[in-house]
Amino acid sequence: MSEKWRAFNPEILPMPFAVMDYELAQPIKEILTTLISNSDAGYLGKIPELPVALSQFAQLRWQWKVEPSQVKIAPDVGVGVIEIARLLINPGEKILINTPVYYNFYNWIKELRCEVVDAPLKEENLHYSLDLIEIEKCYQAGVKLHILCNPHNPVGSLYSKSDLQQLAELAMRYHVIILSDEIHAPLVYSENTFTPFLSVSDTAKEVGFAFLSATKAFNIAGLKCAQIVAQSEKNLATLNSIPTAVHSRASLFGAVASAVAYKDCHDWLNAVIRELDSSRYYLKELIEQTNLPVGYRVPDCSYFGWLDLRGAHLSGDIAQHFLDKGKIAIAPGNFYGPTGAGFIRINFATSRELIHDAMTRITKALT
Ligand SMILES: Cc1ncc(COP(=O)(O)O)c(C=O)c1O
């Protein structure tokens, strides 16, 4: 059993993990079953079909032109970011993030022995955007790398093309490299547009690297595989100088399943997005029925409910409060940086029955 089902006692509803409770896509099941039935579980070697499949997926979904030769494989996004960062930064130097943001950004920066600098997202009625003025101040103050979460976990926002273009210009002016974590990109709802950072301008290509993966959207995180993309001569030279072991430390299962996911699982992905689309509104309906002081903006992407409980004035260990009073595990907002305090993140990529159960337990914990 994976982490979600081992972390808590069975009476606790586990809602903090970034995985979906849906059946895997049939082509992924088939390719994995074939490997297993052939007792073929060896090391990952050459797999040219994966960069080709990613390139076709990026063109089809985001009209982003990626050459297969611009793609390298890594065991996961975290390893990819760390391996690229190691080539660009020394311990003690500054890395910028925009909180509230995926908590492992803090862990990656710690692993690099670098210093975290934060330019929090601007928030207006739960609409979040980049604070370009604050970002420029941080760049001026000596930031070397900026880890961007595009699209954004946990707040479920997308950045505009114009903001990303301006960000690229700032990065060029202050010699900052942007590492754009785009793992949630395939899970964008149909009324919205995901903008790959490297696609916004030639400047973005000069200052950026992108980190993609099929593992979030196709629910195969345990299989371990991600892709790194560079699209300028200089950044491609950096990408090509990562240790060759970064490729072979990815898993055979992850790489094979990712190629199939990008190539053959569009219908499954579209069906999942439709299901999540209805669930994000179902969660809104349930929240409105509670009459509790819970703020929620229907997200633009992915499957997180970023619930604003600032009006509930909870104090102390919020996660423990929900475990004790509601028998539900949630991710407390302060995991995502100081600007997340007063929020919780839950995952609605599950059945309606469990979304309902989650809201019943949250209500119990708040009353
Ligand atoms: C923004 C973001 N980046 C990275 C990851 C983890 O990716 P990986 O397991 O490939 O390191 C997650 C997982 O939820 C995430 O939300």
The ligand as a Gaussian input file, in Angstrom:
#p B3LYP/6-31G(d) Opt

LIG

0 1
 C        4.258000      21.477000      -7.247000
 C        4.780000      20.103000      -7.011000
 N        6.034000      19.799000      -7.391000
 C        6.536000      18.563000      -7.213000
 C        5.789000      17.576000      -6.613000
 C        6.409000      16.262000      -6.381000
 O        6.922000      15.768000      -7.556000
 P        7.976000      14.602000      -7.573000
 O        7.393000      13.479000      -6.793000
 O        8.119000      14.312000      -9.025000
 O        9.229000      15.180000      -6.957000
 C        4.482000      17.837000      -6.205000
 C        3.683000      16.800000      -5.564000
 O        2.583000      17.001000      -5.161000
 C        3.969000      19.129000      -6.410000
 O        2.723000      19.448000      -6.057000

